[in-house]
Each structure stands twice: as structure tokens, then as C-alpha cells.
Amino acid sequence: MAERLTEIRRATPGDAASLAAFAALSFRDAFERDNTPEDMALYLATNYSPARQAAELVDGSIVTLVADAGDVLAGFAQLREGTAPECVTGPSPIELWRFYVARAWHGRGLAQGLMASSLEAAAKRGAGTIWLAVWERNERALAFYRKCGFEVVGDKEFILGTDRQTDRVMARSL
């Protein structure tokens, strides 16, 4: 691991392979112990392949930010335009779709910097509200998002492999 963060920047198509590997590792690190290996494998194969990341990086409705630490990724965030759940009532909503920081960077200020960059990118796209969905059992993430000004506004279903789970929908104004 690099000792210091070099930058938070917009991802490019050349980041697809490293982003796919980092995203899969981060998701596995966060949720593997609470889910079956079969559901985890299915979800990761569907959502974090290099081809899927390459497609997302050129999708005009998705903004991907990466945090570089030397020549490795330390975190990433993805904003996604689209229809918000009915419980999100603020103007011009955008979703903070994915937000992950490598465990080695927890407690070092990276998450706050990545969140600030995400909020800035959302505002630049004309959003007035930012929302996200977080697993109801992910207390660490729920606490972090509350600290960042998000409030629980509802629930929505999340399918991990074949398992139906409940996410808390959180939102805040920009």
C-alpha cells in the first residue's frame, strides 16, 4: 500500500481492469462473511467483470471516481443517474450507487475526501438531492453516511445472487 493518496480523479476506460478487481475485492471484503459463497460468486461475476466496468466507464449516465494511492486504487465511488425510489422526494436526485474504500485506508480521511468529491460531482451534474441504498446490516456504512448528512428515508430490495435483502435508502440535499 502506498503511504499517501495521490489523487481522486474521474476514472477512464483504461481503469476498467483494475477497477473491476478492486471493486470485487472490496465487495467481498465487506459482505462475504454474511453471505453464501454461491450468492457472492454470482453477484461478483455479474457486477464486477472487467467488461462490465468498461461499459460503465463509457456510460454517460454514470460518473466513476477513483482514489489513487501510487499505482494502486484505494477507493472508488460511482454516481448514477436514473429513477429514484418514491421515498426520495428531493429535487433532481442522483444515486451514489457504489462507494468503497480499501480497509487499509479506513480511518485515514480517504472516505471523507471521496465523499466530498462525489458530492461535488453530483452538484456539477445538476443534482439537488443525492441518495444511496445501504444494506440494513452494514452498521459501519450507515454510521458513516449519517455523519455525512444522509438520513434514512425508506427501504428497498437488493438481490445478492439469489438472496433477497433489505437496503436502507438514505438521502440528503446538495
N, C-alpha and C positions, 0 to 999 in steps of 0.2 A: 504494500500500500504506500502511496506517496504521502509524504508528511504534510503537504498542504494542497489545498484546492487551487487549481489554476484558473478555472473559469466556469461559468454557467452560460451555455450558449444554445442556440437553436440547432437541433440535430440535422444532419444531411443524409442523403441516401447512402453515402459511404459508411455511415454508422450502423447500418441495419444488422450486420452480423454481431457486432459487439453489444448492441442494444438488446438483441434477442437473447444472447447468452446471459447478460446482466439481468434482464427482466425475469427470465425463467429462474435464475438463481435466487433473486430477491423474493419472488413469489413463493418459491419452495421454502426458503428460509422463514418466511412469515407464517406460512399456513400448512406446511407438510405434516407437522406433528398432530394436527387436529383433523386430518382428512385421510381417506384411504389412498394407498399408492395408485390404485386404478383410477380413481377420480382425479387425482393430482396429475397423473400422466396424460390423461385425456384432455384436461384443461390446458396444460402446458403445450401439448402438441398442437392444439387448435389455436391458441392465442399468442404464442411466443416463438414461432418459427422465424428464421431469417426472411423468408418470403413474405410472411405476414407483416413483419416490421418494415420491410422495404416498401410494401404497398401503403402502409400507414404514413410513412415518411413523405410520400408524394401526394397524399390525400389533402386537398385544400381545406377540408373541414377539421383537420387535426393539427395541433401545434405540439411538437415534441421538444422539450428542453432537456439537455443533459448536463450533468456536473462532471467536469473532467478533473481528475487528480493525476497529473502527469499524463501517462499514456493509458490509464485505465478509467473506467467510469466509477463514480462514487454515488451517483443518484440520477434519477430521471423523473420527469413529470410530463403528462400528456393532457392537453385540453382538447375537448371535442365539442363541436357544435352539433346541435340536433334538438330533438324534442325532449323537454324536461318532464319529469313526473308532475302530476297535478298538484302535489304538495309544495312544489317550488313555485311561489307566487310572485317573486320579484321580477322587475323588468329585464328584458334582453338576457336570458340566462345562458350560461355556458357551463359545461361539465368539466370539473377536474377529474378526469377519467382514471388516471393512474398516477401514483405518487409513491416512489420508493427511494430509500436511502440505504446504502450498504451498512450493515451492522457495525462495521469498524468506524463508521462516521457518525454513529448515534452520539448525541451529547456534545458535538463539536461545532454546532451552529450551522451545519450544512442544510438541514431541513428548513430552518427559518429563511435562509438565503434563497433556497429553491422555491419556497412558498412565495416570497416577495417577488421573485422573477415570474412566477406563474400568475400572480395577481396582476402584475404589470402587463404581461402578455394578453391576459383576458381583457383588461381595460383597453388595450390598443386595438383589440378586435371589436370594440364597441359594446362589450357586455356590461350590464349594470348589476348582474347577480351571478355569483359563482356557486355551483352546487357539486356535491360529490356523494357517493354511496360507499359506506364502510361496513364491514362485517360487524354484526352486533356483538360478537365475542372478542373483537380486537380492541381491548381497553386502552392500550398504549396509543393507538391511532386516534381513537375517539377523544382522548385527553389532549393530544397534540392539536387536532382540528378545533376543539373548543378554545384552546389557548390562542389560536389564530383567528378567532372571531366567528367561527361557524357554529350554528345551532341546529339541533335535530328538528326537522320539520315533518318527518314521516318515515315510512319503511317501504322497501321494495324487495322483490325476489331476486336472488342471484343463484345461478346454476353453476356449480363446480363439478364438472364431469357429469355425473348423474344425480348428484345430491342437491336438493333444493335447500337453500339457506336464506336467511333474512339479513338484509343490509339496512342500516340506518341511513336515511337521506339527510344530509346536512347542507345548509346554505348560509350565505352571507352576502351583504351588498358590497359593491366595489366603490 
